[in-house]
Amino acid sequence: MVNVLRGDIIRKLPNGYVKGKPLSQFEAISFREQAVSGINYYIKVSAGSDRYIHVKIHRNRNHVAKVMDVQIGKTLADPIAAF
């Protein structure tokens, strides 16, 4: 899901986040789910150079996925929590 929505995730990142250090890696490391009117996925993504982001993706009942939010400045040890 992260690879399919990569462009949408990058557009949600703050201006300049990618310019300083290109995304040498873009890989989902772990995730959790929250059942709502559909499913919210909270995904830890490795962005390379020891950088991690958390991504919230909502998949509705018709299985259409949309990037809802992105958090930067995360570490590998940070827990994935709802946001």
CORPE-V916591 format. One line per field, one symbol per residue. ss: DSSP state (@ for helix, = for strand, . for the rest). phi: phi as a letter, one per 20 degrees, with the letter a starting at -180 (. if undefined). psi: psi as a letter, one per 30 degrees, with the letter a starting at -180 (. if undefined). Layout:
BEGIN
ss = ???
phi = ???
psi = ???
END
This chain:
BEGIN
ss = .....@@@@@@@....@@@@......=========...==========..=========.....==========.........
phi = .fffdgfffffeffgnfeffcgffbbcfebbcdcfcfoceddcedednlldccdcdcddffemedbfeacddmedfeffecfb
psi = eeeegeeeeeffklkfeeeejliflikkelllljkbibkkkjkkkkglhhkklkkkkkjafggkkkkelkklgllefkljlk.
END
